[in-house]
Amino acid sequence: MNTPNDTIVAPATAVGGAIAVVRMSGPSALAICDTVFSGARRAGEAAGYTVLYGTIADGARVLDDVLVTVFRAPHSYTGEDAVEISCHGSRYIVRELLALLVRRGARMATPGEFTSRAFLGGKLDLSQAEAVADLIASGSRAAHTLATDQMRGGYSAELETLRGELLRLASLLELELDFGEEEVEFADRTELRAAMERIGAKIDRLIDSFALGNAIKEGVAVAIVGRPNVGKSTLLNRLLNEERALVSEIPGTTRDPIEATLNLDGILYRFIDTAGLRTTDDTVERMGIERAYASVARAQIVLQVFDAADPAIEPLDLRPDQCRILIANKIDRMDPAAAPVSLPDGALPLSAREGRGMEPLLERLRAAVDASALDDGRTIVSNSRHYEALHHARTALDDALGGLETLPSDLLGEEIRQAIFHLGTITGEITTDEVLGQIFSKFCIGK
Ligand code: GDP
């Protein structure tokens, strides 16, 4: 990480809009701005949160009319002195302005450098900084809610409480050491066990929430499988209400998994239309079928489609965490006068072509994701780095619990300190340059 004694600059907006914002932050931000900006007042003389109107010029050559928003340390995103220059949204103007500011002493920011400065300056903890990236990337109501909650710090506060409770236990154990083995045991083992189990249960709840958190952030993967020609592509089209997948009369023509998304009540479902599951000699098609099995393995929900007139269902090897929805398609072709065909248990009768039976299917899709935690405002972990850290913390706590009766106090305390360490990596109390580098390099320039 660069030491924040220099001044960084980067475009803060994407190209294409009417207005572009260039952001500059660091000890010389106001001074550098004043070397190119002239208006009724200089940025260096303005109070924080002031907007100044004027022109940007390189010597005698005027580049643009701009608005400059002045931020004074520590009341800015980074915690440093900063300016945001709003200019006209021309790629040329932005490039010239950046070049000009760099010539006057600023440095082009690296990806995520504004946010990493906000973290180093104590404006955000690490999980809040990560939430900024999630917020910018959020594409659904649920993902937005998660990122906002995490950014506001509710999650950090919960972790802080857990850390605090563990620290109390660790210090009790250390106190016990100071008084020697013959002395009174300060941390009564039964009480200690109960406290550790209580904390462990809270960590477990956070770990379990990752299934939903990950689904919200990445979308819920849904694989559509079934024999060729049963109507998988038609069903997908019907679901998405658009002709994206290839519909064909020839069996086995859907060879490439096609990804498409559907937003149901703020949760994104990612559909993977796959080649029919059947044995074949055709190499290209076989590759498609292998991919179909692979997408079943990746899916949280498997829509297994069959022809209502031919209710033969291929056996599927599903994990307990996967949800299967059976769909008896083409019911429009059933002769109402003929004896009814008995459908397998729980199968949804449906006509993809005519759009009949779609509402119960959407209901099943909604029900397959338990999003109640989101509505209840419970903390949901959506970041895999946090998920891993929670696992490590839980393992350390388990080791301590396992050795409660046998381990000496100092080793017990050491295990608890390990759990504290891992929780601390989430919010960044404990971190390394390497971890920070990894996190912030995934940000865009200007964040
Ligand atoms: P896939 O190979 O499983 O993807 O099947 P397709 O979606 O390509 O459909 C195969 C054929 O079945 C096409 O001619 C579709 O129009 C037809 N089809 C699909 N769904 C229905 C349905 O609900 N009713 C009827 N009658 N035909 C359907």
Boltz pocket constraint, residues with backbone or C-beta under 6 A from the ligand:
constraints:
  - pocket:
      binder: B
      contacts: [[A, 226], [A, 227], [A, 228], [A, 229], [A, 230], [A, 231], [A, 232], [A, 233], [A, 234], [A, 235], [A, 246], [A, 247], [A, 248], [A, 249], [A, 250], [A, 251], [A, 252], [A, 253], [A, 254], [A, 274], [A, 276], [A, 329], [A, 330], [A, 331], [A, 332], [A, 333], [A, 350], [A, 351], [A, 352], [A, 353], [A, 354]]
      max_distance: 6.0
